[in-house]
Each structure stands twice: as structure tokens, then as C-alpha cells.
Amino acid sequence: MKNFTWWNPTIVIFGKDTIPQIADQLAAVKAKSVLLVYGGKAIFKNGVYTQVTEALTKRNIAFPELGGVKSNPTIDKVREGVARVKASPVDAVVPVGGGSVFDTAKTIAAGAFYKGDPWDFFEGKASELQRALPIFGVLTASATASEVNNIAVVSNPEREAKTSFNSPFIFPRVSIIDPWVQTSLPEEQTVNGGIDIMTHAMERLFDGAEGVGLMDAQGYAIVKSMIELIPELRMNPENYEARAQYAWAASLAHNGSLSCGRGGRGDFSSHKLGHSLSLLFGVPHGASLSVMMPAWARYLHKENPTPFARFAEAVFGAGGGGQGSDEEERALEGIERLESFYRSVGAPTTLRELKIGEADIERVTQNAAAFAPFGALKPLTSDDILEIYKLAY
């Protein structure tokens, strides 16, 4: 294991009927006014908005609102929120929603005391951040683990860029996770979210690090659990125990603990390749990953078979002599079985299924290559990126 420092200050309040506690947590820090950030109609339909606002009202906490956050959040909404809190200061930012809402709220919190444009953070100036508004959130859709990490992902359509920044100042102070409210999520969102969870684990498992067997075992366990939980929740969306395990798996997969001892955060090439699909073509995040992770793995498995072979053995039971005993063969078997699982839950595995034509490959390559080289297992050049998109077609 490499030396590491791991710090995660977020308090998680988990379980049924916990949402009203958001007001107690805010009252404990003497908050009088908070910016309530949310997306569309879902929190009104599932009752979460009512739970949050009634609890805040009982505690005499004012809550000016910023709604309309999109599933691929944009910098324009962040700028709107920053302008609001600078004009009318608040004591905290309260995201109520999924990862996109949390990412927007985090960036607003960071921009509240920053003199420049909040997009600066995504262009390498996060080190200039000295403070942020505290974040107290209510999670309504598990996937990104934004509720327990210090990362925010936002798009800038004008610059055709979707990227992230991280800072210790944007860890949520408190995150409330009531898995029951997620029983009303559409099936597609459950599938896409589950694929994102799996990918967060796999991006550590496939980074080529050695001497991290404990963290690898934790990653394999998360992936295996999701292979069971996603089909179960498609059939029985109100299975609370399955929903609770799904929600906690999301937080564990990307709270930083799987990166301990690895010498880096992991290999997030699949995310970067997928971001270009979401930005340019509006592809749901999880759907971009079910296409790009297998394509990336196919491209690298011959040159770097070991992590993929280990994954095939641990998750799918490949190997053990006979067919698939060769490391490269086991690696390919694991990738193929991963693709097969994605197809079994209705997820796409090719660009064609996303209605992205062969003529579009050059455009997405140019977009993704703007951040090249990237990747831990192999730093990808623009030529590599082009070949991976071709494999995905």
C-alpha cells in the first residue's frame, strides 16, 4: 500500500423517515436562512419537498428557492445561484435531489465567497478557494456519491466542456439518505444509477495498483452486490432492503475509501469519455458509462490483462483451469460478461444504441481529447481516444 491521507467529514443520517432531521441539523448551527436547491417535479410528487419545507418552517428557518437544476447540470444555473446568495446572503446551501443537484449546490457554495467566475474552479483554480458556505443535503437519488465526497461535476455548453473540480471545502456537512423515497424512481434511473455505482468501483479496480487487496475486495463486493440489486429493483422497486443496500453502495463506491493505498484516485477514463457523450448528445450519465467502460476495457485488456482477469475471477468466477485459464482470455471473458449484464438490465453497450452515428465519432474524440492525456492504467492520447470510440460503435 502507498502512503495516503483519507479524510471524510460528512455526517450521514441514513434510513426511513429521517428527512425532517435536516432542520434539526441546521438549527444546531444556528442557521436562519438557507438556499434550497432542487431539480424538477420529482420532489413534489414524492413528498420530499413538503417534508423538508415543513421541517424548516417549524424551526423558523427561511428557505429562498432555486429550482430547475438539470440532470447534466450547467454553469448557468450555478451562476444564478451564486448571484442570489451574494445579493441576499444565506447561512447554508441545502440541495434536495440527486447528484446533479448536489454538484450544483456545492459549486454555488464555493462561489459564494469567490470574486471571480465559478467556472474558474473547473479550469484549475480551485486551489484559490479559501472558504465555502456549509452544505446540508437531502439525497433523493443515489448514484454519484456527491452526498459524501468533495467533487462537483458541471457542464459549460458554451465551451463544450463537462468536467469536475474538488476541494475540501465542498464536502457536505450533513447528508440525509432515506432510501424509501427512492422507491418512486423510474426504472431507467435505477439502472443508470446502478451502473454509475459499479463504474466508480471498477475505476479503482482497473487502475493497475498493487498491494491493495483489501480495497479491491471491497470493490468486488460492491460490483457483485449491484449485479444482484439492479435486477431485483427492476422487478420490485419498493423492496426497501434492496433499495437501502443500493443507496449505501453508492456512497461507499465513491467516498474516497476505495482509493486508499492506491497512489491515486483511480482511472476515470470511462467517465471522461462518457462526459463528452452527455455534453454533446444529452446521453444519460449511466448510459454513457455502460457503453464506454467495456470499450475502454477491451482496448486495454491485451496490454494490461491482470486487473481485468482478477475482476473476472472475483466477480464472475472465471478461470480455475480449462477454458479461460489464460489471463488474457479471463480478462476478455470478464468484459464480455459485464456487457452481457448491462444488456440484461436494458442498458446500451454501443454508440449506435445511443443514436450516435459513425460520423459523430470525430467530434466526440475532439471534445474528449481536449483533456488528454488522461488515465492511470494507460494515459490516453487523442489516437487512443479515437480507437476506443470506434470500438464502442
N, C-alpha and C positions, 0 to 999 in steps of 0.2 A: 504493500500500500504506500502511496505517495503521502507526504505531509498534507494536511488540509485544515482549514478552519470552516466550521459549519455553524451558522447562527440563524435561527428562525424564531423571531419574537412573536409570531401571530398566535393569539389565543383563539382556539376553535371551540365553539359551542355546538354540539352535534346531537341531533335527534328530533323526534316528534315534538311539536308544539313549543319549540324553542325560539321562534321568531320574535315574539314580543320582548324578549330579553335584550334586544338591540337598544331599546330605550333606557333600560337599567344601566347598560354599559356606558352609554353616552352621558347619562346623569352622573355617573360615578366620576367622570372627568369634568363635570360642571358645564357641559355643552348646552348652550341656549338656542343655537340656530345651526342647522346643517343643510348642505345642499344634497337633495335627494336625486340620484341619478338612476335612470331606468331606460328600458328599450321601448317596446310597443305595448300591445294589449294583453300579453300573457299574464302579467302580474295582477291585472284587474280581474281576469277570468278565474284565476286560481285562488283568489282571496288574499294573496300576499300583500298587495298594496294596502288593503284595509287593515290587516294585522299590523303592519309597520306604522301606518299613519295614526291609527288609534292609540298605539302604544306611545308614540312620540307626543301626541296631544295630551295624554294623561300625565306625561312628565313635563308639560309646558315647554316643549322643545319645538321651535319653529322649523318648518321644512320647505323653503323655496325649492321648486322642482325643475329638473332638466330632463325631459323625456326625449324619445326619438333616436336613441343610440342604435345604430345598425349592427347587423351580425358581423360584418367586417368593418369595425369602427374607423372613422375618418378623423383627420386632424381638425377639420372644420368644426365638428361638434366639441372637440376639446377646446378649441379657441373660444367658442361660445361660452363654455363653462368657465374658463379662466377669466374671461371678461366679466362674467356675472359675479364671481367671488371677489374680484378686485374692486368692483363697483359697490358691492354690498357684502362685506366680509362675513364669513361663517366660521364656526368653530371646528367643523369636520366635514368630510365628504362621505356620503352614505350610498354606495352602489347597491341596488336591488335588482339582481338579474344574474346573467351568466358571465362568462369570461370577457366578452366584448364590453359589457357594462363596467366590470371591474377595471379593465385596462383603460377605458376612458376616464373613469374616476381617478385612477392612480395618476394619470398624466395631468388631469386638472389639479389634483392635489400638489403635484410637483410644480406646475406652472403658477400657482397662486402667489408665490414669493419670488418668482423669476422675472427679470426685467425684459428678457428677450422673448422670441417666439418659441412656444413649447416644442415645435418641430426640431429645434436645436438639439434636444435630448437624443433624438433618433439619428442625429448626424455626428455623434461622438462627443457632445458637450455635457453629458450627464455628470461628469466629474465636477462641473461648476455648481451643481445643485448642493445647497447647504441646509435646506430645510423643506418641509412639505406639510400640508395640512394632514392631520391624522385621518385614517380611513377606517370606518366601521361598516362592514358589509353584510348583506344577506344574500346568500347564494341560492339561485333557483334552477341552475342547470350545471351539472358537474361535467368537466372535461379538461379545461385548460390549467387548472390548479392556480389560477390567478388569485384565488382567495387565500393562498398560503405561500406565495412567493413574491419576489421583488422585481418582477418582469412585467412590462407592458408592451403590447403589440398594437400598432396603429398604422393605417394606410394614409398616404398622401396622393390622391388621384392625379393632381396637377403634375406631380413629379414622377408619376407611375412608380411609386415606391411603397412597399409594405415591409416594415422592419420593426425591430424591438429596441428597447433600452432597459437597463436595470440600474437600480440604486437601492441602498439600504433604507433610504427614506420612504420608499413606497411599499414596504411590507404593510399589509393591513394590520391595524392594531387588534381588531377583533373580527372574526368571520363566523357567521351563524349558518349552519348547514342543517336544514330539515329535509331529509330525503323524501318525506311524504309528498311535499309539494311538487316533486319531480315526476310523480306518477302520471301527471297530465301531459307530459311532454310528448310530441309527435314521435312515432316510431323512427322516422328518419333521423331525428335529432339524437335519439338514444343510440342509434347505430353509429352515427358520425362522431358523437362524443366518446363512445367506447373505443373507436379506432384511434382517436387522438390520445386517449389514455394509454393504449397499447404502444403507440408510437413513442410517447415520452419515455416509457421503459426501454423500448428497443434502441432508442438513440443513445442510451448508456451502454446497453449490452453489446452494441455493434461498434464501439469506438476503438477497439483494439487494446484496451487496457488489460494488464496482467496483475495478478496478486489481489484481486478484488472479488474473490469467490462469494463472500457473504453478500455483497451488494448485488452481484449477478443473480444469486439465488432469490433475493427479494424481487428483482426484476422479472425473473422467470415466473415467480408465483403470481405477480400482478397480471402478466400476459395470460397465463393459464386460467386465472380467475375470470378474466374478461371473456375468454373463449366460451366459458360456461354461462356467464351472466348476460351477455348481449342476447343470445337466443332465448334465454329464459324471460327476459324483459320484453322481448318482441311478442312472446306468447302471453305473458302475464304481467302487464305493465304495472299493476298495483301490488305486486309481490314486494312488500316492504323490506324484508330481509335482503332480498337480492338488490333492491334499489339502494339500500344503505351500504352494502358492500361495494357496489358500483361507485357510489359517491365518495367513499373513503379511499378506494383505489385511485381515483382521480387525484386526490390531494397527495397521496403517498408517491405517486409516479413522478411528480414534478415539484416537490417541495425542497429539492436540493439534496436530500439524503442519499439518493442512489448515485450521486456524483462523488460522494466522499471517497477519498483514496485513489481516484482515477487520474489525477493530474490535470483534469479539465472537466468541463460541464458535461461533455458527451459529444456526439456527432449529430448536429442538427441539419444536415444537408437536406433531408427529406422535407423538413419544414420550410427551408429556404426555397427549394424547388416548388413546393406547393403554394407558397405565398404568391408567386407570380401568376399561378392559375387563378387564385382567388381575386387578386387585384385586377387582372386584365379581363377575366371572363366571369367573375362572380361565382366561382365554384365554392360550395361549402367547404369549410376547412377540413373536416374529416374525410370528405370525398377526395380532396386533393391528396391527402396522405395515403389513402388506400390504393391510389394509382402510383404515387411517386416512391413510397418506401420499397415495394417489391422491385420496381425498375432500378432504383439505386442499388439495391442489394444484388440483383442479377449482374449489374455492370461490374461490381467489385468482388463477387464471390470467388472467382478463379484466382485473382491476385491475393485475396485475403480470406481464405476459406474458414479459418479457425473460429472466429466468433459466430459465424453463421452455422457452422457444423455443431458447435456447442448448443446453440439455440435449438436446432433441430432435434438434438438428443434430449434436452431438458424439457422442451415444450411438447414435442410431438412423438418422442420415443424412437426417433430414427437411429439407425446403426445397430450395434450389437452383433456384428458379423453378417455375412451374406450380403444381400442387396443393400446398397447404401453404406457399406462399411468404409469405403474410401471417403476421406474428409471432404473433398470437393463434391462428391456425389451427395453426401449427407447435407452439405450446405445448400445445394440446389433443391434437394427434397424439402428442406425446411421452408425455403422461399416459396416453392410451389404449393405447399400445404397452407402457408399463410394466405396466399392468393385464393386458394380454394375456400378457406374460411370466410374471407371477405365476400366472395361471391355468394356463399351460402346465406349470408345475412343481408343480401341485396345491395352491397356496396360495389361501386365501379372499380375496375382494375386496369382500364385503358383510357387514353385520352379520347378515343373515339366515342366511348360511352358518355363522356362529358361534353360532346358536341364540339370538340376542339379538333380542327382539321389539320392535315399534314402541312398545309401552307402556313399554319399559325406557329409551327414549331420554332421557326427562326425568330419570331417576335418574342416568344416566351424565353427563349435562350438568351436573347439580348438583355431582357429585363433581369433575369436571374444572374447573368454574368456580370452585371454592374457591381455585385457584391463579391465576386470571385477574386482570389481563391478562397474557398471555404470548405470545411470538413476536417475531422480528426483522423478517421481511418485512412483517408486519402484526400488531400487538398484538391478540390475540383477546379480545373481550368474551364474556360469557355468551351473548349473542344470536348471535354468530359461531359459538361452540362448538355451540350447538343446531343451527344450519343445517348445519354440517359433519357432525354425526352423522346428520342427516336425509339428506344426500347419500350417506352411507355405507350407508344402509339399502337 
